[in-house]
């Protein structure tokens, strides 16, 4: 299975007022545009802001439906300085800094500078 990168669809509402976008998801929109080869190596999925986010829940559980999140089915490269979370037989990362480092190590793109 290709890793699945879940991002929120921009232009969502969370109460009254103008629509929002998720700034953490937008980081990865920029990464995908800058490194288009990633689109051949992972599947990008867009979900609505509203919960429950069934697609994500079905893979990694209700308590882990935040975005952005990347889900994969193998342990990470041991050189990555943190551990992936695990749910059943799926591994996932839901911290933007960790997702960025994972993408750089796994797909040989430059690393993020936070």
N, C-alpha and C positions, 0 to 999 in steps of 0.2 A: 504494500500500500504506500502510495506517495504520502508524505506529510500533508496534513490538512491545516491551512491557516484560516482561522475564522476571524472576520472583521465585521464591525457594525456598518450597516448601510448608512451613509450620511444623510442629513436632512430629517432627523427624527425629532419628535417632540417629547418633552419630559415636563409636563405642566404648561401653564400659560406662557405666551410670549413666542419669540422667534424660534425657528428650529435650530438644532444643534448638530455638530459632528463630534466624533470621538478623537481627541488629539493624539491619543496613543495608537489608534488604528491608522490615523493619517501618516504617522511615522512610516508604517509599512507600506502604505500606498506609494510614498516617495521612494522607498527601497525597491519596490517592484518596478517602478518606472525607470529608476536608475540602472537596475540590474535585471533587464527583461528575461535573461536566461533562467531566472528563478521560476518563471511561469511554466517552464518545461519540467521542473524538478519537484514542484509542489502544487497542490490544488488549493486555490483561493476560493473560499466560500463566504458569502455575505449573508448575515442574519439581521433581522429586525431588532430594534432596541428592546421591544416589549418582551417580557418574560412570561411564561417559560420559553426557553430556546431549545425546543425538542431535539433538533439535530445534534446539538452539543451534549445535551443531557443523555441521549441514547448512547453516546460514546464514553463520556467521562463523569456522568452523574450530575444530579441537580445542584449540588453544592459547588460545582465547578463550571458554571455557565457564563463566566465573565469573558469579555473580549478586550483586547485581542487574546487569542489562544492558538497555540500550534499543537497538533496532536500527531503522534507517530507511533509505530508499532515495534520499535526496537530500542534497546538501551542506547544512551548517548555515547559519543566518543569520550573515553576517559580523560582526555586532555581538557574537557570543558570543566570549569571550576565550580560547578554546582550540580545538584541532583535534580533530575526531572521528577515531577510528581507522577504517581501511578494510580490508575483506576482499572481494575480487571487486568486485561492484557494490553492496555493502552498507556502510553507515556504522554505527558503533556507539560507545557510551560505556559504560564499566563502572566508573567512579568515582562514588560516591554524590553528591559535591559537583557534579560535572559534569552528572550526570543531573538533579539538582535545578535547576540553572541553565538547562539545556536546556528543561525543562518550563515554567519560568517565562517564558522568552523565546518559545518556540514556541506556547504555549497561553495566554499572557497571564494567568498567575496570579502571586501575590506570589512574590518570590525567597526562597531559603533564606538563613538567617543562621547560618553555621558559625563 
